[in-house]
């Protein structure tokens, strides 16, 4: 990759410039060269950081334990008809299936998924009952999202997921629309267990983890289709050798066109500009016939990347309405494995100490509903806890790494006993602090519209194209959206006469 020299002189001219060397940008640049026949000197991939990959970032856990862990995207979400799975196959990158379907939306498909209520592990029948509640909840949400009854639409349409769940399984209200036979069936299933509501709440937390946003920010439109929400059919897989192997494969043929440490400050595309002028924060300039902007939604929301003239009002409004989901991974290494080795996930309905949480410190505030077992994945003595949405944002803003680690470890002691060994190392992600991302991945909220991703993707001024995981509604927030959007941008360039 080049960051100096002739390829990155103070000014240069190319046919296509690509802003950002994440998965979307590399997919577009790779296709321009390998599928459309552009020469390397005819493209420029401008990356602000010293590395490529964006929010795909595989790294060794530590010097003492150099096993690959994923700081960013970690999953291929379904393999049947998946462009990302096909990319992995083409590159010779092997996948490891963890769950037959989406384990966050359809956890019954994930063999070995263990559940705890405090220190008590749920037996097989109790786990299956929990998954039955999950299925009933998703079924009811889909019914409401697709309802043709105008009264129900008025009642439910602008409610958040948190409000909907309370209406469906909480105490009855005087709202007649809530008194549906399907709701009665769901309530009856909840009442068959003393901890039924806690099980439903855990299922909601799984949805939050999948969406990357809190339940009070998610909207009913997300559940028009519940069989697949942002994923493909078939097994959900990890990449044992590291997700960055996909990045390496895409970058290999175009390395000479990648310019790192190239921080784009402004994209000028007005009638007074011959093509597009891309300006860096240190005075360098690239001129191009076209530009594909793959900057993260989080960066676009900050306004740090300027456009001249300003973007159309509709696109600005879509950027403002759309949200970046927050997702914090907390990985702890232990001297030995004290948990089930063959369980991919551990879910926690409630903390072992059921006393009311306070805001005093992280120990009392933070709760990790789900853990991923790196021993199952890579035979490493590592547990990964996750925080999402507002909880992740607050944890990142308020607490140090040591405080977050202490809270996670305290929860583990409540589950497995005070005798468990202390962690020997840790790693915590804070994508909200990354100036080029400002979050983990995009998501629809009660303030946004399902048409917003398409608006984000729309061509501007006949020469400024957009791509990235926020620009395809079907796969929004996932690798598939990033990869496919890069390829779609190249197809659009063909239509423009490139």
C-alpha positions as CSV (number, residue, x, y, z in Angstrom):
1,X,0.0,0.0,0.0
2,X,1.3,3.5,-0.8
3,X,1.1,6.5,1.5
4,X,3.8,8.6,-0.3
5,X,5.6,8.8,-3.6
6,X,4.3,9.3,-7.1
7,X,1.0,7.5,-6.5
8,X,0.1,9.9,-3.7
9,X,1.6,13.2,-5.0
10,X,0.0,16.5,-4.0
11,X,-2.3,16.3,-7.0
12,X,-3.3,13.5,-9.4
13,X,-6.0,12.5,-11.8
14,X,-7.8,9.1,-11.9
15,X,-11.0,7.8,-13.5
16,X,-12.5,6.6,-10.2
17,X,-11.6,7.5,-6.7
18,X,-12.9,5.4,-3.8
19,X,-13.2,7.0,-0.4
20,X,-12.6,4.4,2.3
21,X,-10.8,1.0,2.2
22,X,-13.3,-1.0,4.2
23,X,-15.1,-3.9,2.7
24,X,-17.4,-1.8,0.5
25,X,-14.5,0.3,-0.9
26,X,-12.2,-2.7,-1.5
27,X,-15.1,-4.6,-3.2
28,X,-15.7,-1.7,-5.6
29,X,-12.0,-1.1,-6.3
30,X,-11.3,-4.8,-6.8
31,X,-14.2,-5.1,-9.2
32,X,-13.1,-2.1,-11.2
33,X,-9.8,-3.7,-11.8
34,X,-10.5,-7.4,-12.0
35,X,-14.0,-7.3,-13.6
36,X,-14.1,-4.0,-15.5
37,X,-10.5,-3.8,-16.7
38,X,-9.4,-0.5,-15.3
39,X,-5.7,-0.1,-14.8
40,X,-4.2,0.5,-11.3
41,X,-3.2,4.0,-12.1
42,X,-6.8,4.8,-13.2
43,X,-8.2,4.3,-9.6
44,X,-7.3,5.7,-6.2
45,X,-8.5,4.2,-2.9
46,X,-8.2,6.8,-0.3
47,X,-8.0,5.5,3.3
48,X,-7.7,7.7,6.4
49,X,-6.1,5.0,8.6
50,X,-2.8,3.2,8.4
51,X,-4.6,-0.1,7.8
52,X,-7.3,-1.2,5.4
53,X,-10.5,-3.1,6.4
54,X,-12.5,-0.5,8.3
55,X,-14.8,-2.2,10.7
56,X,-13.4,-5.6,9.7
57,X,-10.4,-5.9,12.0
58,X,-8.8,-9.2,13.0
59,X,-6.1,-8.9,15.6
60,X,-4.1,-11.2,17.9
61,X,-5.6,-11.2,21.4
62,X,-2.2,-10.6,23.0
63,X,1.5,-11.3,22.6
64,X,1.2,-14.1,25.1
65,X,-1.9,-15.6,23.4
66,X,-1.7,-14.7,19.7
67,X,-5.0,-16.3,18.7
68,X,-7.0,-14.3,16.2
69,X,-10.0,-12.4,17.6
70,X,-12.4,-10.1,15.9
71,X,-12.5,-6.5,17.0
72,X,-15.1,-5.8,14.3
73,X,-17.3,-7.9,12.1
74,X,-17.1,-11.6,13.1
75,X,-19.8,-13.5,11.3
76,X,-20.9,-14.6,7.9
77,X,-24.6,-14.4,8.4
78,X,-26.0,-17.3,6.4
79,X,-24.3,-19.2,3.5
80,X,-27.2,-20.0,1.1
81,X,-27.0,-17.5,-1.7
82,X,-24.6,-15.3,0.3
83,X,-22.2,-13.2,-1.7
84,X,-19.8,-13.1,1.2
85,X,-19.8,-16.8,1.6
86,X,-19.1,-17.1,-2.1
87,X,-16.3,-14.6,-1.8
88,X,-14.8,-16.7,1.0
89,X,-15.0,-19.8,-1.2
90,X,-13.4,-18.0,-4.1
91,X,-10.5,-16.9,-1.9
92,X,-10.1,-20.3,-0.3
93,X,-11.0,-19.0,3.1
94,X,-12.7,-21.7,5.2
95,X,-15.8,-21.0,7.4
96,X,-16.8,-22.8,10.6
97,X,-20.6,-23.2,11.1
98,X,-21.7,-22.3,14.6
99,X,-25.5,-22.2,14.2
100,X,-27.9,-23.7,11.6
101,X,-29.7,-20.4,11.5
102,X,-29.4,-16.9,13.0
103,X,-28.6,-17.6,16.7
104,X,-29.8,-14.2,17.8
105,X,-33.2,-14.3,16.1
106,X,-33.7,-18.1,16.1
107,X,-31.6,-19.4,19.0
108,X,-33.4,-22.8,18.9
109,X,-31.3,-23.5,15.8
110,X,-28.0,-23.2,17.8
111,X,-27.1,-26.5,19.3
112,X,-25.6,-26.2,22.8
113,X,-26.8,-22.7,23.5
114,X,-26.7,-22.6,27.3
115,X,-29.0,-20.4,29.5
116,X,-28.6,-19.3,33.1
117,X,-30.8,-17.5,35.6
118,X,-28.2,-16.2,38.0
119,X,-26.2,-19.2,39.1
120,X,-28.9,-21.7,38.0
121,X,-28.5,-23.3,34.7
122,X,-31.8,-24.0,32.9
123,X,-32.4,-27.6,31.9
124,X,-33.2,-28.6,28.3
125,X,-37.0,-28.3,28.7
126,X,-36.6,-24.8,30.2
127,X,-34.3,-23.8,27.4
128,X,-36.8,-25.0,24.8
129,X,-39.6,-23.2,26.5
130,X,-37.6,-20.0,26.3
131,X,-37.1,-20.5,22.6
132,X,-40.8,-21.2,22.2
133,X,-41.5,-17.8,23.8
134,X,-39.0,-16.3,21.3
135,X,-40.8,-17.8,18.4
136,X,-44.2,-16.6,19.6
137,X,-42.9,-13.1,20.2
138,X,-41.4,-12.9,16.7
139,X,-44.6,-14.3,15.1
140,X,-46.7,-11.7,16.9
141,X,-44.4,-8.9,16.0
142,X,-44.6,-9.9,12.3
143,X,-48.4,-10.1,12.5
144,X,-48.5,-6.5,13.8
145,X,-45.9,-5.3,11.3
146,X,-48.0,-6.7,8.4
147,X,-51.4,-6.0,9.8
148,X,-53.9,-4.4,7.4
149,X,-56.3,-3.4,10.2
150,X,-56.1,0.4,10.3
151,X,-56.8,0.6,14.1
152,X,-53.9,-1.7,14.8
153,X,-51.6,0.2,12.6
154,X,-52.5,3.4,14.5
155,X,-51.9,1.6,17.8
156,X,-48.6,-0.1,17.1
157,X,-46.9,1.6,14.1
158,X,-44.8,4.2,15.9
159,X,-44.2,2.3,19.0
160,X,-40.7,1.1,20.0
161,X,-40.0,-2.6,20.5
162,X,-39.8,-2.0,24.2
163,X,-43.3,-0.5,24.2
164,X,-44.6,-3.3,22.0
165,X,-43.3,-6.0,24.3
166,X,-44.9,-4.4,27.3
167,X,-48.2,-4.2,25.5
168,X,-47.9,-7.9,24.5
169,X,-46.7,-9.5,27.7
170,X,-47.1,-6.9,30.4
171,X,-50.2,-6.0,32.4
172,X,-53.3,-5.6,30.3
173,X,-54.2,-2.0,29.3
174,X,-57.5,-0.5,28.3
175,X,-56.3,-0.5,24.7
176,X,-58.7,-2.8,22.9
177,X,-56.2,-3.4,20.1
178,X,-53.9,-5.1,22.6
179,X,-56.6,-7.7,23.5
180,X,-55.9,-10.0,20.7
181,X,-56.1,-13.8,20.8
182,X,-52.5,-14.1,19.7
183,X,-51.5,-11.8,22.6
184,X,-53.5,-14.1,25.0
185,X,-51.5,-17.1,23.7
186,X,-48.2,-15.4,24.2
187,X,-49.2,-14.2,27.7
188,X,-50.4,-17.7,28.6
189,X,-47.0,-19.2,27.5
190,X,-45.2,-16.6,29.6
191,X,-47.3,-17.5,32.6
192,X,-46.4,-21.2,32.5
193,X,-43.1,-20.3,34.0
194,X,-42.3,-18.3,37.1
195,X,-39.5,-16.6,35.3
196,X,-41.4,-16.3,32.0
197,X,-41.1,-12.6,31.8
198,X,-37.4,-12.8,32.4
199,X,-37.1,-15.3,29.5
200,X,-39.0,-13.0,27.2
201,X,-36.8,-10.1,28.2
202,X,-33.7,-12.2,27.4
203,X,-35.2,-12.9,23.9
204,X,-35.6,-9.1,23.5
205,X,-32.0,-8.6,24.5
206,X,-31.0,-11.1,21.8
207,X,-32.9,-9.0,19.3
208,X,-31.1,-5.9,20.6
209,X,-27.7,-7.6,20.1
210,X,-28.6,-8.5,16.6
211,X,-29.8,-5.0,15.8
212,X,-27.1,-3.2,17.7
213,X,-29.6,-0.9,19.3
214,X,-31.7,-0.7,22.5
215,X,-35.4,-2.0,22.4
216,X,-36.7,1.5,23.0
217,X,-35.0,2.7,19.7
218,X,-36.1,-0.2,17.5
219,X,-39.3,0.0,15.4
220,X,-42.1,-2.4,14.3
221,X,-41.1,-2.1,10.6
222,X,-38.0,-4.2,11.4
223,X,-40.3,-7.2,11.8
224,X,-42.1,-7.3,8.5
225,X,-40.1,-10.4,7.8
226,X,-38.8,-12.4,10.8
227,X,-37.5,-15.5,9.1
228,X,-34.6,-13.5,7.8
229,X,-33.7,-10.0,9.1
230,X,-30.5,-8.8,7.5
231,X,-29.1,-12.3,7.0
232,X,-29.2,-15.1,4.5
233,X,-30.5,-18.6,5.0
234,X,-28.3,-21.4,6.1
235,X,-25.5,-21.7,8.7
236,X,-24.1,-18.7,10.5
237,X,-20.4,-19.0,10.5
238,X,-17.1,-17.6,11.8
239,X,-13.8,-17.4,10.0
240,X,-11.3,-19.4,12.0
241,X,-8.3,-17.8,10.2
242,X,-9.8,-14.3,10.7
243,X,-12.3,-12.2,8.9
244,X,-9.4,-10.0,7.6
245,X,-8.5,-12.8,5.2
246,X,-11.4,-11.6,3.1
247,X,-10.0,-8.1,3.2
248,X,-6.5,-9.4,2.2
249,X,-8.0,-11.2,-0.7
250,X,-9.8,-8.2,-2.1
251,X,-6.9,-5.9,-1.5
252,X,-4.2,-8.1,-3.0
253,X,-4.8,-7.1,-6.7
254,X,-5.1,-3.4,-6.0
255,X,-2.5,-2.7,-3.4
256,X,-0.7,-0.2,-5.6
257,X,-3.8,1.9,-5.8
258,X,-4.5,2.1,-2.1
259,X,-3.3,5.3,-0.4
260,X,-3.3,5.1,3.4
261,X,-3.1,8.0,5.8
262,X,-5.2,9.9,3.2
263,X,-7.9,11.7,5.3
264,X,-10.5,13.1,3.0
265,X,-11.8,16.4,4.1
266,X,-14.0,17.5,1.2
267,X,-15.6,16.1,-1.9
268,X,-16.3,18.9,-4.4
269,X,-18.5,18.0,-7.3
270,X,-20.2,21.2,-8.5
271,X,-20.6,22.3,-12.1
272,X,-17.5,24.4,-11.7
273,X,-15.4,21.3,-11.1
274,X,-14.1,19.1,-13.9
275,X,-15.4,15.8,-12.6
276,X,-14.8,15.5,-8.8
277,X,-12.1,17.0,-6.6
278,X,-11.3,15.2,-3.4
279,X,-9.3,17.2,-0.9
280,X,-7.3,15.8,2.1
281,X,-6.8,17.6,5.4
282,X,-3.1,18.1,4.6
283,X,-3.6,19.8,1.2
284,X,-3.3,16.9,-1.2
285,X,-5.9,16.6,-4.0
286,X,-7.2,13.8,-6.2
287,X,-9.3,14.6,-9.3
288,X,-11.5,12.0,-10.7
289,X,-14.3,11.5,-13.2
290,X,-16.3,9.7,-10.5
291,X,-16.1,9.1,-6.8
292,X,-17.5,6.2,-4.7
293,X,-18.0,7.4,-1.1
294,X,-17.9,4.4,1.3
295,X,-17.4,6.4,4.5
296,X,-19.2,5.0,7.6
297,X,-22.6,6.5,8.4
298,X,-21.2,7.6,11.8
299,X,-18.6,9.7,10.0
300,X,-21.2,11.2,7.7
301,X,-23.4,12.1,10.7
302,X,-20.5,14.1,12.2
303,X,-20.2,16.4,9.2
304,X,-16.4,15.9,9.3
305,X,-16.6,14.9,5.6
306,X,-17.8,17.9,3.7
307,X,-19.4,18.0,0.3
308,X,-19.4,21.0,-2.0
309,X,-22.1,21.8,-2.8
310,X,-23.9,20.3,0.2
311,X,-25.6,17.0,-0.3
312,X,-29.3,17.2,-1.3
313,X,-31.7,17.8,1.6
314,X,-33.3,14.4,1.3
315,X,-29.9,12.7,1.7
316,X,-29.0,15.0,4.6
317,X,-32.3,14.1,6.3
318,X,-31.7,10.4,5.9
319,X,-28.3,10.7,7.4
320,X,-29.7,12.6,10.3
321,X,-32.5,10.1,10.9
322,X,-30.3,7.0,10.6
323,X,-28.4,5.7,13.6
324,X,-25.2,4.0,14.3
325,X,-25.7,1.0,16.6
326,X,-23.3,0.6,19.5
327,X,-21.8,-2.8,20.2
328,X,-19.0,-3.3,22.7
329,X,-17.1,-6.6,22.9
330,X,-15.4,-7.4,26.2
331,X,-13.0,-10.3,25.9
332,X,-11.4,-11.9,29.0
333,X,-8.7,-14.5,29.0
334,X,-8.4,-17.0,31.8
335,X,-5.7,-19.4,32.9
336,X,-8.0,-22.3,32.4
337,X,-11.5,-23.1,31.1
338,X,-14.1,-23.3,33.9
339,X,-17.2,-23.1,31.7
340,X,-18.8,-25.6,29.3
341,X,-16.3,-26.2,26.5
342,X,-18.9,-27.3,23.9
343,X,-21.4,-24.5,24.3
344,X,-21.0,-21.7,21.7
345,X,-23.1,-19.2,23.6
346,X,-24.1,-18.6,27.3
347,X,-27.1,-16.5,27.9
348,X,-27.9,-14.9,31.3
349,X,-31.6,-14.1,32.1
350,X,-30.8,-12.1,35.3
351,X,-27.7,-11.4,37.4
352,X,-27.1,-13.7,40.3
353,X,-27.6,-10.8,42.7
354,X,-31.2,-9.8,41.9
355,X,-31.0,-6.7,44.0
356,X,-31.8,-3.5,42.2
357,X,-28.9,-2.1,40.2
358,X,-27.6,1.4,41.0
359,X,-25.5,3.9,39.1
360,X,-22.8,3.7,41.7
361,X,-20.2,1.9,39.6
362,X,-19.8,-0.5,36.7
363,X,-20.3,-3.5,38.9
364,X,-23.9,-2.5,39.6
365,X,-24.7,-0.9,36.3
366,X,-23.4,-3.3,33.6
367,X,-25.1,-6.6,32.8
368,X,-23.8,-8.9,30.0
369,X,-26.8,-10.9,28.8
370,X,-24.8,-12.9,26.3
371,X,-21.3,-14.5,26.1
372,X,-19.5,-16.1,23.2
373,X,-17.2,-19.0,23.9
374,X,-13.8,-18.6,22.2
375,X,-12.9,-22.1,23.4
376,X,-15.7,-23.5,21.3
377,X,-14.6,-21.4,18.4
378,X,-10.8,-21.5,18.6
379,X,-9.8,-23.6,21.7
380,X,-8.7,-20.4,23.4
381,X,-9.6,-19.8,27.1
382,X,-11.5,-16.6,26.3
383,X,-15.0,-15.5,27.0
384,X,-16.6,-12.6,25.1
385,X,-19.3,-10.6,26.7
386,X,-21.3,-8.0,24.7
387,X,-23.0,-4.7,25.5
388,X,-25.2,-3.0,23.0
389,X,-27.2,0.2,22.3
390,X,-27.4,2.7,25.1
391,X,-25.7,0.4,27.6
392,X,-22.7,0.1,25.4
393,X,-22.6,3.9,24.7
394,X,-22.9,4.7,28.5
395,X,-20.2,2.1,29.4
396,X,-17.8,3.6,26.8
397,X,-18.5,7.1,28.1
398,X,-18.4,6.4,31.8
399,X,-16.2,3.5,32.6
400,X,-12.5,2.5,32.2
401,X,-11.5,-0.8,30.8
402,X,-10.6,-2.0,34.3
403,X,-14.0,-1.1,35.6
404,X,-15.8,-2.9,32.7
405,X,-13.6,-6.0,33.2
406,X,-14.3,-6.0,36.9
407,X,-18.1,-5.9,36.2
408,X,-17.9,-8.7,33.8
409,X,-15.8,-10.8,36.1
410,X,-18.2,-10.1,39.1
411,X,-21.1,-11.4,36.9
412,X,-19.1,-14.5,36.1
413,X,-18.4,-15.1,39.8
414,X,-22.2,-14.8,40.4
415,X,-22.8,-17.5,37.8
416,X,-19.9,-19.9,38.4
417,X,-18.8,-19.2,41.9
418,X,-16.3,-16.9,43.7
419,X,-13.6,-19.5,43.3
420,X,-13.1,-19.0,39.6
421,X,-9.7,-17.7,38.6
422,X,-9.2,-14.0,37.8
423,X,-8.7,-13.0,34.2
424,X,-5.1,-12.7,33.0
425,X,-5.7,-10.4,30.1
426,X,-8.5,-8.5,28.4
427,X,-9.5,-6.6,25.2
428,X,-12.4,-4.2,24.8
429,X,-13.8,-2.6,21.7
430,X,-15.0,1.0,21.6
431,X,-16.1,1.6,18.0
432,X,-18.0,4.7,19.2
433,X,-14.6,6.3,19.9
434,X,-13.2,5.5,16.4
435,X,-13.3,8.9,14.6
436,X,-13.8,7.1,11.2
437,X,-16.7,4.9,12.4
438,X,-18.5,6.5,15.4
439,X,-20.3,3.2,16.1
440,X,-20.3,-0.5,15.2
441,X,-22.9,-0.6,12.4
442,X,-26.0,1.2,11.2
443,X,-29.6,0.3,12.2
444,X,-33.1,1.5,11.7
445,X,-34.8,3.1,14.6
446,X,-38.2,4.6,15.4
447,X,-37.0,7.9,13.9
448,X,-35.9,6.4,10.6
449,X,-37.6,5.0,7.5
450,X,-37.0,1.7,5.6
451,X,-36.4,3.9,2.5
452,X,-33.5,5.7,4.2
453,X,-30.8,3.2,3.1
454,X,-31.8,3.6,-0.5
455,X,-31.7,7.4,-0.1
456,X,-28.2,7.1,1.4
457,X,-27.1,5.1,-1.7
458,X,-28.6,7.4,-4.3
459,X,-26.3,9.1,-6.9
460,X,-25.6,12.8,-6.4
461,X,-24.6,15.1,-9.2
462,X,-24.2,12.3,-11.8
463,X,-20.7,11.6,-10.4
464,X,-20.8,11.0,-6.6
465,X,-21.8,7.4,-5.7
466,X,-22.3,6.0,-2.2
467,X,-21.8,2.5,-0.8
468,X,-21.4,0.9,2.6
469,X,-23.3,-1.3,5.0
470,X,-25.9,1.5,5.7
471,X,-27.0,1.6,2.1
472,X,-28.8,-1.7,1.5
473,X,-32.0,-2.2,3.6
474,X,-32.2,-6.0,3.2
475,X,-28.8,-6.5,4.8
476,X,-28.3,-3.2,6.7
477,X,-25.5,-3.4,9.2
478,X,-24.0,-6.6,7.9
479,X,-21.0,-7.7,5.8
480,X,-23.4,-8.6,2.9
481,X,-24.6,-5.0,2.7
482,X,-21.0,-3.6,2.6
483,X,-19.8,-6.1,0.0
484,X,-22.8,-5.9,-2.3
485,X,-23.1,-2.1,-2.2
486,X,-19.5,-1.9,-3.5
487,X,-20.4,-4.2,-6.4
488,X,-23.6,-2.2,-7.0
489,X,-21.7,1.0,-7.2
490,X,-19.5,-0.5,-10.0
491,X,-22.6,-1.6,-11.9
492,X,-24.0,2.0,-11.6
493,X,-20.8,3.3,-13.0
494,X,-21.3,1.1,-16.0
495,X,-24.7,2.6,-16.5
496,X,-23.2,6.1,-16.3
497,X,-20.9,5.2,-19.2
498,X,-17.6,4.6,-17.4
